[in-house]
Amino acid sequence: ALWCLMMSVTPSRGCLLDLPWEDILVPHILCHLPLQQLLSLQRVSKSFQSLIQLYLANMRCFDSSQIGPAIPRAAFVNLLKDNEVLQQLALQNCSDWLTDRELLPVIGQNHHLHQIQLKGCAQLSRHALVAISLSCPNLRQLSLAHCEWVDSLSLRSLADHCKALEAVDLTACRQLKDEAICYLVQKCSRLKSLSLAVNANVGDVAVEETAKCCPDLEHLDLTGCLRVKNDSIRVLAEYCPKLRSLKVKHCHNVAESSLSILRSRGVELDVEPPLQRALVLLQDVVGFAPFINLQI
């Protein structure tokens, strides 16, 4: 596709740039090309450079993975400096270069963002989450997985200003405790998906409050939450009729006695029933697969 665009500059084929930029090229042609190829087009001519800058200013979705994780800081700032219409921003695993200095201007001028992905962006600070809270009132999806800089105060700011949230990933946000999670779910009762995985500070109090405040909850990830016990799982079963999946692997205090209620409703669980788990272990250890299958 890039080669075709390049060839279109030659006189024998006519000039692609003669087509209306804002009505045809930007919304119907350039949007189908990978971002990395579009950036390469800037080197063709000054006209192409202007065209790509117009495209970047009107881009609704920016995903850093289309370019690569090691984007130079100056390049990122230049790419989005004129954009005020972003709706989706994905900057996962950009810990090598992304700091508040690069992110805050982008957040501050884009008030229509409804989906932000910051998984693994370890060099940011709580100021980034506060900026998101104040600038993105229509935010619906937010991933902060493995962002250990997220604290209770910044999460409170998010809960106070982004009440339309439907999906939040707080995996391995280890500063957060039950109180912070309770405040979030009390303010953001539309949540359908929540991950509290890999957080030893999260326990029954947070899970029970989530169940009671978020009746539309469909997906909950509690992987590795060692303080979660059977009682909160039973509350979850009682208050969340729309629950479709629950992850409780490595939650050693959660037993089949509470999970069976959800299992009977068809909720997808990441742990097998005790009998099936025992048979699998027996197959692996003893090698009696044919015998076991006959018995079943």
C-alpha positions as CSV (number, residue, x, y, z in Angstrom):
1,A,0.0,0.0,0.0
2,L,2.9,2.4,0.8
3,W,4.5,1.6,-2.5
4,C,1.2,2.5,-4.3
5,L,1.0,5.8,-2.6
6,M,4.6,6.5,-3.4
7,M,4.0,5.7,-7.1
8,S,1.0,7.9,-7.2
9,V,3.3,11.0,-7.0
10,T,4.6,10.3,-10.5
11,P,3.1,12.4,-13.4
12,S,2.1,9.3,-15.4
13,R,-0.3,8.2,-12.7
14,G,-1.6,11.5,-11.6
15,C,-1.1,13.0,-8.1
16,L,-2.7,11.4,-5.1
17,L,-2.4,14.8,-3.3
18,D,-4.8,16.3,-5.7
19,L,-7.6,14.5,-3.9
20,P,-9.4,16.4,-1.1
21,W,-7.3,15.9,2.0
22,E,-9.8,16.2,4.8
23,D,-12.7,14.6,3.0
24,I,-11.0,11.7,1.2
25,L,-7.3,11.1,2.0
26,V,-7.4,11.4,5.8
27,P,-10.7,9.6,6.6
28,H,-10.8,7.0,3.8
29,I,-7.3,6.2,2.7
30,L,-4.6,7.0,5.3
31,C,-6.6,5.5,8.1
32,H,-6.1,2.0,6.5
33,L,-2.3,2.3,6.6
34,P,0.0,1.3,9.5
35,L,1.2,4.3,11.5
36,Q,4.8,3.4,10.9
37,Q,4.3,3.5,7.1
38,L,2.5,6.9,7.4
39,L,5.5,8.3,9.2
40,S,7.8,7.1,6.5
41,L,5.6,8.9,3.9
42,Q,6.6,12.3,5.5
43,R,10.0,11.9,3.8
44,V,8.6,11.8,0.3
45,S,8.0,15.5,0.0
46,K,6.9,18.6,1.9
47,S,3.4,18.1,0.7
48,F,3.3,14.6,2.0
49,Q,4.7,15.9,5.3
50,S,1.9,18.4,5.6
51,L,-0.6,15.7,4.7
52,I,0.6,13.3,7.4
53,Q,0.7,16.2,10.0
54,L,-3.0,16.8,9.1
55,Y,-3.7,13.1,9.6
56,L,-1.9,13.1,13.0
57,A,-3.9,16.1,14.2
58,N,-7.2,14.4,13.4
59,M,-6.2,10.9,14.6
60,R,-8.8,9.3,16.9
61,C,-6.7,6.4,18.1
62,F,-3.0,6.3,18.9
63,D,-1.3,2.9,19.7
64,S,2.4,3.0,20.4
65,S,2.8,-0.7,19.6
66,Q,2.3,0.3,15.9
67,I,5.6,2.1,16.0
68,G,7.5,0.1,18.7
69,P,8.0,0.5,22.4
70,A,11.2,2.6,22.2
71,I,9.8,5.8,20.7
72,P,12.1,8.8,21.2
73,R,10.5,11.2,23.6
74,A,10.7,14.1,21.2
75,A,9.1,12.1,18.4
76,F,6.1,11.2,20.6
77,V,5.6,14.8,21.6
78,N,5.8,15.9,18.0
79,L,3.3,13.3,16.8
80,L,0.5,14.4,19.1
81,K,1.3,18.1,19.7
82,D,-1.6,19.3,17.5
83,N,-4.1,16.5,18.3
84,E,-7.2,17.5,20.4
85,V,-9.6,14.8,19.2
86,L,-8.0,11.5,20.5
87,Q,-10.5,8.9,21.8
88,Q,-8.2,6.0,22.4
89,L,-4.6,6.2,23.7
90,A,-2.5,3.0,24.1
91,L,1.0,3.4,25.6
92,Q,1.5,0.0,27.2
93,N,5.1,-1.0,28.3
94,C,6.6,2.4,27.5
95,S,8.5,2.5,30.8
96,D,11.8,3.2,29.0
97,W,10.8,6.7,27.9
98,L,7.3,7.8,29.0
99,T,7.2,10.2,31.9
100,D,4.7,12.8,33.2
101,R,6.5,15.4,31.1
102,E,5.5,13.7,27.8
103,L,2.1,12.4,28.8
104,L,0.5,15.3,30.7
105,P,0.3,17.7,27.7
106,V,-1.4,15.0,25.6
107,I,-3.9,14.3,28.3
108,G,-4.5,18.0,29.0
109,Q,-5.6,18.8,25.4
110,N,-7.7,15.7,24.7
111,H,-10.9,15.8,26.6
112,H,-12.7,13.2,24.5
113,L,-10.6,10.2,25.6
114,H,-12.7,7.2,26.6
115,Q,-10.0,4.5,26.5
116,I,-6.5,4.8,28.0
117,Q,-3.9,2.0,28.3
118,L,-0.9,2.6,30.5
119,K,0.1,-0.9,31.4
120,G,3.7,-1.2,32.6
121,C,4.4,2.6,32.3
122,A,6.5,2.6,35.4
123,Q,8.1,6.1,35.2
124,L,4.8,7.9,35.5
125,S,3.6,9.3,38.8
126,R,0.3,9.9,40.6
127,H,0.1,13.3,38.8
128,A,-0.6,11.4,35.6
129,L,-3.7,9.7,37.1
130,V,-4.9,13.0,38.6
131,A,-4.5,14.7,35.1
132,I,-6.6,11.9,33.5
133,S,-9.3,12.4,36.2
134,L,-9.6,16.1,35.5
135,S,-9.3,16.0,31.7
136,C,-11.3,12.9,30.8
137,P,-14.8,12.9,32.3
138,N,-16.1,10.4,29.7
139,L,-13.4,7.8,30.4
140,R,-14.8,4.3,30.1
141,Q,-11.8,2.0,30.1
142,L,-8.5,2.4,31.9
143,S,-5.6,0.0,32.3
144,L,-3.0,0.8,35.1
145,A,-1.7,-2.7,35.4
146,H,1.8,-2.9,36.9
147,C,1.8,0.8,37.7
148,E,2.9,0.8,41.3
149,W,2.8,4.6,41.5
150,V,-1.0,4.5,41.7
151,D,-2.0,5.4,45.3
152,S,-5.2,5.8,47.1
153,L,-5.4,9.6,46.7
154,S,-5.0,9.5,42.9
155,L,-7.5,6.7,42.7
156,R,-9.9,8.8,44.7
157,S,-9.5,11.6,42.2
158,L,-10.3,9.1,39.4
159,A,-13.4,7.9,41.2
160,D,-14.6,11.4,41.9
161,H,-14.4,12.6,38.3
162,C,-14.8,9.6,36.0
163,K,-18.0,8.0,37.1
164,A,-18.7,6.5,33.6
165,L,-15.9,4.0,34.0
166,E,-16.8,0.5,32.9
167,A,-13.5,-1.3,32.9
168,V,-10.5,-0.7,35.2
169,D,-7.3,-2.8,35.4
170,L,-5.4,-2.4,38.7
171,T,-3.3,-5.5,38.5
172,A,-0.2,-5.3,40.7
173,C,-1.0,-1.7,41.9
174,R,0.4,-2.8,45.3
175,Q,-0.1,0.5,47.1
176,L,-3.9,0.1,47.0
177,K,-5.8,-1.4,49.9
178,D,-9.4,-2.3,50.6
179,E,-10.4,1.3,51.5
180,A,-9.3,2.7,48.1
181,I,-11.1,0.0,46.1
182,C,-14.2,0.5,48.1
183,Y,-14.2,4.2,47.3
184,L,-13.7,3.5,43.6
185,V,-16.6,1.1,43.3
186,Q,-18.9,3.3,45.4
187,K,-18.4,6.1,43.0
188,C,-18.2,4.0,39.8
189,S,-21.2,1.7,40.0
190,R,-21.2,1.1,36.2
191,L,-18.2,-1.1,36.4
192,K,-18.4,-4.3,34.3
193,S,-14.8,-5.4,34.4
194,L,-12.3,-5.0,37.3
195,S,-8.9,-6.5,37.9
196,L,-7.4,-6.5,41.4
197,A,-5.0,-9.3,40.7
198,V,-1.6,-9.7,42.3
199,N,-2.4,-7.4,45.3
200,A,-1.8,-8.9,48.7
201,N,-3.5,-5.9,50.4
202,V,-6.9,-6.6,48.8
203,G,-9.3,-8.8,50.8
204,D,-12.9,-9.6,51.5
205,V,-13.9,-6.0,52.3
206,A,-13.1,-4.8,48.8
207,V,-14.6,-7.8,47.1
208,E,-17.9,-7.5,49.0
209,E,-18.2,-3.8,48.5
210,T,-17.6,-4.3,44.7
211,A,-20.3,-6.9,44.6
212,K,-22.8,-4.7,46.4
213,C,-22.0,-1.5,44.4
214,C,-21.6,-2.9,40.9
215,P,-24.6,-5.1,40.0
216,D,-23.6,-5.0,36.3
217,L,-20.2,-6.6,37.0
218,E,-19.3,-9.2,34.4
219,H,-15.5,-9.9,34.9
220,L,-13.5,-9.9,38.1
221,D,-9.8,-10.9,38.4
222,L,-8.7,-11.7,41.9
223,T,-5.6,-13.8,40.9
224,G,-3.1,-13.9,43.7
225,C,-5.3,-12.0,46.2
226,L,-4.3,-14.1,49.2
227,R,-6.6,-12.3,51.7
228,V,-9.8,-13.1,49.7
229,K,-11.9,-15.9,51.3
230,N,-15.1,-17.8,50.7
231,D,-17.4,-15.3,52.4
232,S,-16.8,-12.6,49.8
233,I,-17.2,-15.0,46.9
234,R,-20.6,-16.0,48.3
235,V,-21.5,-12.3,48.4
236,L,-20.3,-11.9,44.9
237,A,-22.6,-14.7,43.8
238,E,-25.5,-13.1,45.6
239,Y,-25.2,-9.5,44.3
240,C,-23.8,-10.0,40.8
241,P,-26.2,-11.9,38.6
242,K,-24.5,-10.8,35.4
243,L,-21.0,-12.2,36.4
244,R,-19.5,-14.1,33.5
245,S,-16.0,-14.8,34.6
246,L,-14.0,-14.9,37.8
247,K,-10.3,-15.5,38.3
248,V,-9.2,-16.8,41.7
249,K,-6.1,-18.8,40.9
250,H,-3.6,-18.7,43.8
251,C,-6.4,-17.5,46.2
252,H,-5.6,-20.3,48.7
253,N,-8.5,-19.4,51.0
254,V,-11.1,-19.7,48.3
255,A,-12.6,-23.2,48.2
256,E,-15.1,-25.1,46.0
257,S,-17.8,-24.6,48.6
258,S,-18.2,-21.0,47.5
259,L,-17.2,-21.5,43.8
260,S,-19.7,-24.2,43.2
261,I,-22.5,-21.6,43.4
262,L,-21.0,-19.7,40.5
263,R,-20.0,-22.8,38.6
264,S,-23.6,-24.0,38.6
265,R,-24.6,-20.7,37.0
266,G,-22.2,-21.2,34.2
267,V,-19.7,-18.6,35.3
268,E,-16.3,-19.2,33.8
269,L,-13.7,-20.0,36.5
270,D,-9.9,-20.3,36.1
271,V,-9.8,-23.2,38.6
272,E,-11.1,-26.7,37.9
273,P,-13.5,-28.6,40.1
274,P,-11.7,-30.7,42.8
275,L,-12.5,-34.1,41.2
276,Q,-11.4,-33.0,37.7
277,R,-8.2,-31.5,39.1
278,A,-7.4,-34.6,41.0
279,L,-7.9,-36.8,37.9
280,V,-5.6,-34.6,35.9
281,L,-2.9,-34.8,38.6
282,L,-3.3,-38.5,38.7
283,Q,-2.9,-38.7,34.9
284,D,0.2,-36.7,35.0
285,V,1.8,-38.4,38.0
286,V,0.8,-42.0,37.6
287,G,0.2,-42.2,33.9
288,F,-3.2,-44.1,34.2
289,A,-5.0,-42.0,31.6
290,P,-6.7,-45.0,29.8
291,F,-7.9,-46.5,33.1
292,I,-9.2,-43.2,34.4
293,N,-11.1,-42.6,31.2
294,L,-12.8,-46.0,31.5
295,Q,-13.9,-45.3,35.0
296,I,-15.4,-41.9,34.0
